[in-house]
Amino acid sequence: MKDNHIIQEEEIDLKKVFSLLWAKKIFIVVVTLLFTFGGVAYVSFKKVIPLYEGKVLVEIGEIQSEVFGTQVLDYPENLIPVLMQQGFKATSPVRSNKIVVISKIDKDKKNIQLKLENIIQYILERHQEKAKFYKNVLKTQQIGEIKVLNTPINEVDKKSVIIFSFIGGVVLAILFVFLNQFIQKIKE
């Protein structure tokens, strides 16, 4: 008998919730429209400086010694901090001690190309210096071409911003209605 009573109270509360929301529908619509128009204004007037990204892969060379066996000229964990200090993002794929992915982000695509070319030259010279006393050396080399994206990486997804603004407006308006109702109940 008690269980039926609890279920009936929940149904009554649900009816009250929907009737409260229905009574405050104009407020909810107005707040939702304000948030949605705010989102539209944001994406319309927001000036974003486009940023582009370029990437290049480098395969680190090896020294082949009869005494010590095969050793890489530079371990990625040693090279990556050097590259990062110079303003590049650098990573090494999992299970690889010879490949380094170097990327650069900038607003100028030509500048990205030039900086990546320069850093490749720097790495080649660095490894050439390390390998100059050895006979059997597999040289460090660039894998493939430098790739610079033609589309900005920081482009604003206008549709998502507007949808998020709409949903945020609805949720906040409903929360405000419930909060207002709660405060009124406490005052009584």
HELIX and SHEET records of a PDB file:
HELIX    1   1 LYS A    2  ALA A   23  1                                  22    
HELIX    2   2 LYS A   25  PHE A   45  1                                  21    
HELIX    3   3 PRO A   76  GLN A   85  1                                  10    
HELIX    4   4 LYS A  109  ALA A  131  1                                  23    
HELIX    5   5 LYS A  158  LYS A  187  1                                  30    
SHEET    1   A 4 LYS A  89  THR A  91  0                                        
SHEET    2   A 4 ILE A  99  ASP A 106 -1                                        
SHEET    3   A 4 TYR A  52  GLU A  59 -1                                        
SHEET    4   A 4 GLN A 141  VAL A 148 -1                                        
SHEET    1   B 3 GLY A  69  VAL A  72  0                                        
SHEET    2   B 3 GLU A  62  SER A  65 -1                                        
SHEET    3   B 3 VAL A 137  LEU A 138 -1                                        
END                                                                             
